[in-house]
C-alpha cells in the first residue's frame, strides 16, 4: 500500500510556484511553501527546462510567447492566483499552473498503484483539428475565405500538426465550403502540417488533387439507414466508392483518412452494433486508409457503449491506426475520450472552441472543444505539442468573427478567471 | 384540429421535398441538417410522467436497459413493452419492432448481471442478435478492466438547492426553492442538500433557510442535509427541524482564510464542536473538503494536505467526506494522486466526489473516480451554481449529465432522467436562462425541433 510519505517523494507535491519561477526571465519572489526542498526544486526546474526547451531563457522565444499572451490577455488568471505583477508577462506559466501542477510528467507512483487507470494512456496523443471543416460547415452564415485561412494559420501556430482544411463537395449542398479551392490556395505555403480534405466521391477527389490537396478523407457510416439518408447509398455502395477513391489516391501517393460515423448510436436505428463498426473499419483498413476515425455522430456514447465498440474494432484494426471523434452533445465527450485513451487510442479529433453544432439537436453542442481536450491531456501529462494559450487565441479569433461565445469551457474559464472572494 | 392538419401537411410536404432532394444527386453533403427530425410524439411521450416504464425484472437491478435513461426502480415492471419501446432511445426515429423487443429481453435474461454493467444492455433491439460479440463473456476480461471496478450502485447527492442557488445573483423566492426540492424528491434522489444556515449577511440568497426547512418538513424518505458553519448555525438548523448537517473545511489555508475567515485548524476546532453537539442529538454530519486539487490563491494543493483534512473530519465523526474541486481545475492526472492519498486514510465507501465543470473536466474526473471505487457523486440539477472565481464560467456538474453517463455505464442510481430533466427545465425557466446541462439541452432541443414540423 502506498503511504502518504511515499507520495511525498513524488515531484508533484512540490508547489508549482517555485517551478514556474524558472520560466520567467527574472527570479520572482513568490509565496513559498515552507515544506519546499530547495534541491527538489532545482531538479524539477532542470527537468522542466529539458522537457520544454522552448521555455528556457531564450529571449526571442520568451518575447514571442509574451506577446502572444498579451494579445490574448490571460492576465486575469495570474491576478486571481495572487502572483506578483511581473508574472503577467509570462502568463503562459499561469495557464500551466492550473493544469500542469502535478503532472509535468506523469506521476510514476500513481501509475504503479492504479496502473490500470493511467498506464495504458499513450505518452503522446495527436490532435486532429476539424474546426475549419466540420466546425464551419455547420455554421448558418458563410465565413469569408480569408477568415478561414487566418483561422487555419492561427491553428498551425498553436502546434497542431493535422488540420482538416475543407471539403470538396458540391457547393449546392454545402455552400459554407464552396471556397474549398481558395482555402487550399491560401494555405499552400504552410509547411510541416497535414491538411486533409473531405472527398465524398471521385469528382471531389479530382477537384481536391487539382487544387493541391495532399491528403484526403472518406466518410462511410456504420449504420445502413444513416448511410442511405445522408449519403444516399447503403454501406456497401459507399465502401465501393471509397475504394475507388482509395485506389485513385494510391496512384497519386496521397494518404486517405477514413471516418466512420454513427459508431455508437444512429438517429434512425438507435444502438449500432459494434460488429458493424468493426466491419466498416476492417474494410477501410483493407482498402488502405492510413487512419480510421471513429465518430460518435450524435454524441450519445458513454464508456459503457464506447468500450465494446472499441474492443470490436481493435480486433480488426491495429490501435495505432485508430482515432476517436466524440461529440459533446450530451456532455460525454471527455469521459469517452478518457476511456479511449485508457484503451490505447492515441489520436483524438476535436474542434477549436467546439465549433460545429449537432445537426440533430439544433442549438445543442457538437464537436468536443480542442481546448478542453488539450487541457485534460496536459493535466494527465500527455504530450500533444499544442500550446493551449495560442489555441485559445485561435478560438477567440473565430468566435469573435462568428459573434458568439466559445463552446469550450476551459477557454471560457481561463478568459474570465479573476479574483473574487467568495463567502460561504 | 385544423392547425394539426396543416402541420401534418406541411411536414409531409417537407418530407417529400426531402426525398426529392436527396435522390437527385450522389454528391451528398456531409452536413446532416437536412435530415428529418424525430417524431414529435416520441419526444413528448418521453417526458410525460408515465414515459419511463421499467422493463421486466432485471435481476433486481431495477434499471432500464437504455443508455441515457433510467426508471424508478422500486416498481416492478408490468408494462406494455410496446409503449415502452417507443421511448427506448431518445434520439431514435420511429420504427420499432415489438418482437425484437421480446427477443431482446429474453436474451438479456440469460446473460447475467455482468453484461449489463458493461453496456451490453444498450444493444439495439434490432441489432442485438446480429452481433457476434453480443455476449460480454466472449470478450477477453482484460479489456473490461476499465469498467469492472466501477461500483454497481452510485448515490447521487443533489446540491442544487443549496450550492446551486447560493451562487445566483437574484434571490430565488422561498416557494420556488420548496417546489424545487419537492420535484427533485420525486425523481428518485435520496439526498438533497436543502439549504445553509449561515449569516444572511454573507449569503443573502439563503436567508430563508428556516422557511425552506419548514416547507420541506413533510418530505419522507429523503435526506435533507443543511450546511452549518458553526455551533450557532447548528442550533438554528436543529431548531428549524434539520435532521442532517454538513460542515465545510478547506484543504488550502489561504482559501480557508478568505472564505470562512479562519485558518484550517481553527475551522476544524469549530467543526469538532458541531460534531460533538450533533453526536449528542444523533444527527449525522457530512464533511466537505474544498480546494482538493487547486486553490485560486495558492495554486496546486498537495494530496497529503487533503488527506489530512479528510482524516480530521472523518475522525471527528463525519459519516461521509465529500472532496470538492472547487475551481474545477482537476484532471485525472491530479485527481488520481489526490484520491490515492485520501483513500489511504479514509475508507473508500465514506468518500464522495464533488467536481466542478468549470474547465469541462468533471465527467472525466467522475469516471476516473468511479474506476477507483468511489460510489457517491455530488451534482447539481441543470448545472446550477456558477464558479465564483470565473464569472460566467460554469460551476457544478449537471446531475442530468452525470445520470446519463451512469445509465450508460449500467450503474444503478435510482433516479429517473426524464423527471430530472423536467425539474431542470422548471428551475431554468424560473431563473430565466438555459440549462447548464448538455444532456438536457440536447434532448429538449430535439423535442423543440420536432414540434416545429
Contacts between the chains, C-beta under 8 A, distances in Angstrom:
chain1	res1	chain2	res2	distance
A	1	B	344	6.8
A	2	B	340	6.2
A	2	B	344	6.8
A	3	B	344	6.5
A	4	B	303	7.6
A	4	B	304	5.0
A	4	B	307	5.7
A	4	B	341	5.6
A	4	B	344	5.9
A	4	B	345	7.4
A	7	B	303	6.2
A	7	B	304	6.6
A	7	B	337	6.8
A	7	B	340	7.1
A	7	B	341	5.9
A	8	B	302	7.9
A	8	B	304	6.2
A	10	B	337	7.4
A	12	B	300	7.9
A	12	B	334	7.8
A	12	B	337	6.2
A	13	B	302	4.7
A	13	B	303	7.2
A	13	B	304	6.8
A	15	B	298	7.5
A	15	B	299	6.3
A	15	B	300	6.4
A	15	B	302	7.5
A	16	B	299	5.5
A	16	B	300	5.3
A	17	B	299	5.8
A	31	B	298	7.4
A	80	B	296	5.3
A	80	B	389	6.3
A	81	B	296	6.5
A	81	B	297	6.8
A	81	B	299	6.1
A	82	B	254	7.8
A	82	B	296	8.0
A	82	B	297	5.1
A	97	B	299	5.4
A	97	B	300	7.3
A	98	B	294	6.0
A	98	B	299	7.8
A	98	B	327	7.8
A	98	B	329	4.5
A	98	B	359	7.9
A	99	B	329	6.3
A	99	B	331	6.2
A	99	B	359	7.6
A	101	B	294	6.7
A	101	B	299	6.6
A	101	B	300	3.3
A	101	B	334	6.5
A	102	B	300	6.3
A	102	B	333	6.4
A	102	B	334	4.9
A	102	B	337	5.9
A	103	B	331	7.8
A	103	B	333	3.8
A	103	B	334	6.7
A	106	B	333	6.8
A	107	B	333	7.3
A	107	B	336	7.9
A	107	B	337	5.6
A	109	B	337	7.4
A	109	B	340	8.0
A	110	B	336	4.8
A	110	B	337	4.8
A	110	B	340	6.1
A	113	B	340	6.0
A	114	B	336	5.7
A	114	B	340	6.8
A	114	B	372	6.4
A	116	B	145	4.9
A	116	B	146	7.0
A	116	B	149	7.9
A	117	B	146	7.5
A	117	B	332	7.4
A	117	B	336	6.3
A	117	B	368	6.1
A	117	B	371	5.5
A	117	B	372	7.0
A	118	B	332	6.8
A	118	B	333	7.4
A	118	B	336	6.2
A	137	B	30	7.1
A	137	B	31	5.5
A	138	B	31	6.3
A	138	B	33	7.2
A	167	B	30	6.6
A	169	B	27	5.8
A	169	B	28	7.7
A	169	B	29	5.3
A	169	B	30	6.6
A	170	B	25	6.9
A	170	B	27	4.3
A	170	B	29	7.6
A	172	B	25	7.5
A	172	B	27	7.8
A	173	B	25	7.4
A	173	B	27	6.3
A	173	B	28	6.6
A	173	B	29	3.2
A	173	B	31	7.2
A	174	B	29	4.4
A	174	B	30	7.2
A	174	B	31	5.5
A	198	B	30	6.3
A	200	B	27	6.2
A	200	B	28	6.5
A	200	B	30	6.6
A	201	B	26	6.2
A	201	B	27	6.3
A	203	B	27	7.1
A	204	B	27	7.2
A	219	B	30	5.7
A	225	B	93	8.0
A	229	B	22	7.1
A	229	B	35	5.6
A	230	B	28	6.1
A	230	B	30	7.4
A	230	B	32	5.9
A	230	B	35	6.8
A	231	B	28	4.6
A	232	B	22	5.4
A	232	B	23	6.7
A	232	B	25	7.7
A	232	B	26	6.4
A	232	B	28	5.2
A	233	B	26	7.6
A	265	B	67	7.4
A	265	B	89	6.9
A	265	B	91	6.3
A	266	B	92	7.9
A	267	B	35	7.1
A	267	B	38	7.0
A	267	B	91	5.2
A	267	B	92	6.9
A	267	B	93	6.1
A	268	B	92	7.2
A	268	B	93	4.6
A	268	B	95	7.8
A	269	B	92	7.2
A	269	B	93	8.0
A	269	B	124	6.2
A	269	B	126	6.5
A	269	B	127	7.1
A	270	B	88	6.4
A	270	B	89	4.2
A	270	B	91	7.7
A	270	B	92	4.2
A	270	B	124	4.5
A	270	B	125	7.1
A	270	B	126	7.4
A	271	B	67	7.3
A	271	B	89	7.0
A	271	B	122	5.2
A	271	B	123	5.7
A	271	B	124	3.3
A	271	B	127	6.3
A	272	B	124	6.9
A	272	B	127	6.8
A	273	B	123	7.0
A	273	B	124	6.8
A	273	B	127	3.9
A	273	B	128	7.5
A	273	B	130	5.9
A	273	B	131	4.1
A	273	B	134	7.8
A	274	B	131	6.4
A	274	B	133	6.0
A	275	B	130	6.9
A	275	B	131	4.5
A	275	B	132	5.6
A	275	B	133	5.9
A	276	B	127	7.2
A	276	B	130	7.9
A	276	B	131	7.9
A	297	B	32	7.4
A	298	B	91	5.5
A	299	B	442	7.0
A	300	B	67	6.3
A	300	B	68	6.4
A	300	B	89	7.7
A	300	B	90	8.0
A	300	B	91	5.9
A	301	B	408	7.4
A	302	B	67	6.3
A	302	B	68	7.8
A	302	B	119	7.3
A	302	B	404	7.0
A	302	B	405	5.0
A	302	B	407	7.6
A	302	B	408	2.7
A	302	B	409	6.0
A	303	B	119	7.4
A	303	B	146	7.3
A	303	B	147	6.4
A	303	B	367	6.4
A	303	B	405	7.5
A	303	B	408	7.1
A	303	B	409	5.8
A	304	B	67	7.0
A	304	B	117	7.8
A	304	B	118	6.6
A	304	B	119	2.8
A	304	B	121	7.9
A	304	B	122	6.4
A	304	B	147	7.2
A	304	B	408	4.4
A	304	B	409	4.3
A	304	B	410	5.4
A	305	B	67	6.1
A	305	B	119	4.8
A	305	B	122	5.0
A	305	B	408	6.2
A	306	B	119	8.0
A	307	B	118	6.8
A	307	B	119	6.5
A	307	B	143	7.2
A	307	B	144	7.1
A	307	B	146	6.7
A	307	B	147	5.9
A	308	B	118	6.6
A	308	B	119	5.8
A	308	B	120	6.8
A	308	B	133	7.2
A	308	B	136	7.7
A	308	B	139	7.1
A	311	B	133	7.5
A	311	B	139	5.6
A	311	B	143	5.1
A	312	B	133	5.6
A	314	B	143	7.9
A	328	B	438	6.4
A	329	B	438	6.6
A	329	B	442	4.7
A	330	B	68	7.0
A	330	B	401	6.9
A	330	B	404	5.6
A	330	B	438	5.7
A	330	B	439	4.6
A	330	B	442	5.4
A	331	B	363	6.2
A	331	B	398	7.1
A	331	B	401	4.1
A	331	B	404	7.4
A	331	B	437	7.1
A	331	B	438	3.5
A	331	B	439	5.9
A	332	B	363	6.6
A	332	B	401	7.5
A	332	B	404	6.9
A	332	B	405	6.0
A	332	B	408	7.5
A	334	B	360	6.2
A	334	B	361	6.6
A	334	B	363	5.9
A	334	B	364	4.3
A	335	B	363	4.2
A	335	B	364	4.6
A	335	B	366	7.3
A	335	B	367	4.4
A	335	B	405	6.1
A	337	B	364	7.3
A	338	B	332	6.3
A	338	B	364	4.3
A	338	B	367	6.0
A	338	B	368	6.8
A	339	B	146	6.0
A	339	B	367	6.8
A	342	B	146	5.1
A	343	B	143	7.2
A	343	B	146	7.0
A	358	B	442	6.8
A	359	B	31	6.5
A	359	B	32	3.8
A	359	B	33	4.2
A	359	B	35	7.1
A	360	B	32	6.9
A	360	B	35	7.5
A	360	B	37	7.1
A	360	B	91	6.5
A	360	B	446	6.6
A	361	B	441	7.5
A	361	B	442	4.5
A	361	B	443	7.4
A	361	B	445	4.1
A	361	B	446	4.6
A	361	B	449	6.9
A	362	B	445	5.5
A	362	B	448	7.6
A	362	B	449	5.2
A	363	B	441	6.8
A	363	B	445	4.6
A	363	B	448	8.0
A	364	B	438	7.0
A	364	B	441	5.2
A	364	B	442	4.0
A	364	B	445	4.9
A	364	B	446	7.8
A	365	B	438	6.0
A	365	B	441	7.6
A	365	B	442	7.8
A	369	B	360	7.0
A	372	B	359	6.9
A	372	B	360	4.0
A	372	B	361	7.4
A	375	B	331	7.0
A	375	B	359	5.6
A	375	B	360	7.4
A	375	B	361	6.9
A	376	B	331	5.0
A	376	B	332	7.4
A	376	B	361	5.9
A	376	B	364	6.1
A	378	B	331	7.6
A	379	B	330	7.4
A	379	B	331	2.6
A	379	B	332	7.1
A	379	B	333	4.5
A	379	B	334	6.1
A	379	B	361	7.4
A	380	B	331	5.8
A	380	B	332	5.5
A	380	B	333	4.0
A	381	B	333	5.3
A	408	B	360	7.1
A	409	B	357	6.4
A	409	B	358	6.5
A	409	B	359	5.6
A	409	B	360	3.5
A	409	B	393	6.9
A	409	B	394	5.9
A	410	B	359	4.3
A	410	B	360	5.7
A	410	B	361	7.8
A	412	B	390	7.6
A	412	B	392	6.7
A	412	B	393	5.3
A	412	B	394	7.8
A	413	B	328	6.9
A	413	B	358	4.6
A	413	B	359	5.2
A	413	B	387	6.9
A	413	B	390	4.6
A	413	B	393	4.1
A	413	B	394	7.8
A	414	B	359	7.8
A	414	B	390	7.9
A	416	B	390	4.6
A	416	B	391	5.5
A	416	B	392	5.0
A	416	B	393	5.4
A	417	B	296	7.7
A	417	B	389	5.9
A	417	B	390	4.3
A	417	B	393	7.5
A	418	B	389	7.5
A	418	B	390	7.3
A	418	B	391	7.1
A	419	B	296	7.2
A	419	B	389	7.8
A	420	B	388	5.4
A	420	B	389	5.6
A	420	B	391	7.2
A	421	B	258	5.3
A	421	B	259	7.4
A	422	B	258	8.0
A	422	B	259	5.9
A	422	B	388	3.9
A	422	B	389	7.2
A	423	B	198	7.9
A	423	B	202	4.1
A	423	B	203	6.1
A	423	B	259	6.9
A	424	B	196	7.9
A	424	B	198	6.0
A	424	B	202	6.8
A	424	B	203	7.2
A	424	B	227	7.7
A	424	B	229	5.9
A	424	B	248	6.2
A	424	B	259	5.5
A	424	B	260	5.1
